[in-house]
Amino acid sequence: MTAPAFNNSFEYAELLRRLVSEDPSERRVALLEAADLGDEALLPALAQRLRSDPEAALRAEAARALAGWDDADVVEALAQALTDEAAVREAAAQALAELRDPATAAGLVQHAWHADAFTCAAALRGLRELRLDTAAAPALAALQRPEGPVRREAIGVLGWLRHALALPLLARTAVEDADAEVRRAATGALGLAGPDELAVVLPALLAALNDATWPVREEAATTLGKLRPEDPAAIRALCASMEDDYWQVRLRAARALGRLRSRDALPVLTEALAHPAGNLRKEAAIALGEIGDARAAVALHVAEADPDPEVRKAARLALTRLAPLAGA
């Protein structure tokens, strides 16, 4: 997007003229051409269209044309557009989510403090993967706001920052927030905990395994698998989750139990080899291989005849891992 797009100054001047034409259709064609050209020289003109074009649809088109440009002036123009009409602000929010250069997005932090919920959430979303330390303060403040989408985006920022000081608040959010999607996001963010912080997050994760909403329970099992706590309470809770009404939760619990390599999980994982969901049977076979207990060999031999080829493959690989233990 940095190569010169114009053969001569006349072409450049002509495109600029059409960008400010009184004819909306001519401006639209010019905007599309400018987006295709991807020339940095056009950024000021595109930003001006975003700020001042009388047609909302064309302001939205200008926002889309500015996506992917890590330029401080472009970021500010897009941030200002977050309070525009719905189509414009949605396009601006999407463009901000494509930022990749923290240096050019520093000005976006102030918009994360904005009283307007959409503006705040969009700014936080744009900041999420940039890992700007200055984004931590507005993200922590946003966790106290009443709007669920804002709290979800705040959790994303804190998770990408691996902001350990936020763990107690994230743990409380994972258990107490009224919004299930917020609880799920907070549960996932607890995976940033280090070994010395497991005591802070483990009670919340165990509570989340009993959440009323199954995606939260699924996320809790996933996070426990990432953290691999040695606490026996985690093993017991994950084994209990192998009886969850949703096979998706059971699958993540099986994966976590395999990573924890707990022999206490052998009965529930062996039983899962007969579950109707092929994905769960496959995950159970993989987990049994990771645990590496030769007592699982009989059940895995049965699974070698499973109707699902992926399950058969997982069973064979698991048996390969068990073979040295069985003296084969």
N, C-alpha and C positions, 0 to 999 in steps of 0.2 A: 504493500500500500504506500510505499514511499517513492516509487519510480515516477518520473515526470509523466503527466497524462496528456499534456497539450503539445501539439506540434508548433504552435505559434501563439502569440499574444492575442490575435484576433479570435481564435477559438475560445480562449479563456474569457475574454471580454463579452463574447456573444452568449456564453453560458451564464455569466453573471447577469446579463441583461434579461435573459429569460427567467432567471430565478426571481426577479422582481416585477415581472410582467403583470399587467392588470388582468390578464386572462388566467383564471385558476388552472385550467387544463394545461396551459403552456408551462406554468410554474410546476405543476405535478410532473410533467415529462422531464423538465430540467432537474428536478430533485432526484428522480430515478436515474438520470444520466450521471449526476454528480455522485450518487451512491456507487454506481458501477465503476466510475473512474477511480474513486478512492484516492484523490489527490489532496494532500495536506493543505495546499493553498486555498482550497475551497471551504475549509473549516469555519472561518469567520462568517462567510456568507450563509452557510448551513445553520450555524448557531443563530444568526439573525432571523432566518426563516422560522426557526423554532420559537423564538421569542415574540415575533411580531406578525407572522402571516395571519390574515383575517380568517382563513379557513382552518378549522380544527383538524380536519383530515390531513391537510398539508403540514400542519405543525407536527402531527404524529409521524408523517413520512420523513420530515426533517430529523426527528428524534431517531428513527430507525437508521437513517443515513449516517448518523453520528456514532452509532454503536461500534465498539471496537477501537475507538480512538482514545488513547491514553494521553489526554491533553487537559491541562487544568481549566482552561476557559470552557472547553466542551463539557467537562464534568459540572462546572457551575451552571451552565445553561441547562443541562439536563436536570440538575437538582432543582432549579427554579421551576422547571416544567412539571414537577411533581404535584403542584397545586392547580394545574390546568384542568381542562375537561377530561372525562374518563379515558377516552381513547388516547389522548396525548400523554397523560400521566402514566398509563400502562406501558406505552411505547418507551417513555423515558426511563421507567423503572427497569424494563428489560435491558435497555442499553447500558444502564449503570451496572447491572449484574454481570456485564461482560468485561468490566475493568480488570486489568492485570498488573498495573504499575502503581505500587503504593505511593510513590512520590507525587504523582499527578492527582491522586485522590484524597490527599490530606484535607482539602477543603470540604470534603463530603462529611467529615466528622461533625461539623456544626449542625448539619441538617438532621443528624441522628438525634438531636435534642429537640427537634421541631414538635410543636404541640399537635399538629395534624398527624393522625395515626398512619395514613398512607405514606406520607413523606418520611416519617420516622422509620417505618418498616422498610421502605425501599432503600433508604440510605444505609440502614443496617445490612440489608441484603447485598448491596454493592460493596460494603466494607468487609463482609464476612471472610472471604478467602484472601484478602490483602494482608491480614495479620498486622494491622497498625495498632501499636500499644495504646495510642490515644483513643481508640474506639472502645476500650474496656469500660471507661466511666459512663458514657451514654448507654452502653449495653446493660450495665448493671442497673442503671436508673430505669431503663425500659422494662426490666423484669417486674417492676412494681406497677406498671401501667395496666389499665383495665382491658385493653384490647388484646385478644389472643394472638392475632397475627404479629403484632409488635413483639410480644413476649417470645414467640417462636423464633423470630429473626434475631432477637437479642441473644437467645441461647446459642444460635449458630455462630455468632461472633465470638462469644466466650469459649465455645468449644474449639474453634479454629485457633484462637489465641492460646489454648491450653492454660486458661487463667485459673490457676489452682485456688486463688483466694475466693473464687466464686463457688467452690464446691459445696460449702454448707447451704448456700442459697439454692443452688441447683438441686441438691438432695431434697430440700424441703419442697421445691417446685415439683419434682418428680412424683411426690406423694400427695401433695395437697392442692395443686392447681385444678381449677374447675374445668379446664379445657383439656380433653383427652390428647389432642395433638401436641399441646404444650407439655403435658406430662411425658408423652413419648419422646419428644425432642430432648427434654431434660434428662430422661433416663439414658438416652444415648450419649449425651454429653458427659455423663459421669464416667465414661470410659477414659477420660483424660487423667483420671487419678493415678498417682504413682503408688508404689508399694507402701510408702509411709502414710498414705491417705486412704487406704482401704477401709479403715475403721470409720471414716466419715461417711463413705458412700454405701457400704455394704448393707446397713439397715434399710436404706431407701430402696436399694435394688431388690432386696428380699420382699419388701412390701409391694414393690411394683410387680413382682411375679404373681401377686394376687389381685392386681388391679381389675376393675370391673370391665375394662375394655381390652380385648385380646391383642391389638397391636402394641399396647403398652407392655403387656406380659411378654410378647415376642421380643420386644426391644430389650427388656430386662434380661432375658435369657441370653441374648446376643452379647450384651455388655458384660455379663458375668463370664462368658466365654473368652472375651478379650482380656479381662483382668485376671482370670485364673486364680481366684482367692483360694487359699488352702483351708479356709474355715469349714468345718464339717457341716455347719448350718447351710452353707451354700450348696453343698452336695445334696443334702436332704431336700432342700427346696427345689432344686433342679430335677431330682428324681420324682418328686411329687408333680412337677410340671409335665412329666411324661404321661400323666393322666388327664391333661388339659382337654377341654372339649374341642379345641381347634388344633388340627394337625400341624398348622404352621408354628404354633408355640412349641409343640412337642419336637418338631424338627430342630428348632434353635436350641432347645434344651438338650437334645441328643448331641448336637454339635459341641455345645459347651461341656457336656460330660466327657466327651472324647478328649477335648483339650485338657480337661482337668485330670484325665487318666485315673479315674477313681474306680476301683474294683467293686465298690458298693453299687455301682450303676449297672452291673452285668445283668441282673434280672429284668430291669425295665427296658434296657436296650435290646435284650434277646426277645422279649415280648413284642417290641416294636418291629421286629423283622416280619411279623405277620400282619401288620397294619394294612388297611386297604390302600393308603396313599403310597405310591411308589417312591416318591421323593423322601418320605420319612424312612421307608425301609432302607433305601440307599444310605441315608445319613446314619442310621443305626449301625449298618455294617461297617461304615468308615470309622465310626466311634469305637466299635469293638476292636477294630484293628489297631487304633491308636492306644487303647488301654493295654492291649497286648497280653491278655490273660488266656491261657490255653483252654480254659473251661468253656470259652465261647466257640470252640472249633466245631462242635456238633451242630449248633444252630447255624453257623456260617456255611457248613457243608449242605445243609438243607436249602439255604438261600442261594446256593449255586444253581439250583433248578428254578429260581424265581422267573415268572413270566416277563419281567422287565429286564432288558439287557443291561441297563445301567446298574441295577441291583446285583445282577450276577457278577458283573465286573468288579463292583465294590467288594463283594463277598470273596472273590478270588484274591484280590489284592490284600484284603484283611487276613486271609488264611496264609498268604505268603509271609506276612509279618509274624504270624503265630507259629509257623513251621519250626523255627529253631527252638522255640520254647517247648514244643511237643516232641522234640527229638527226631523230627523228620529229616 
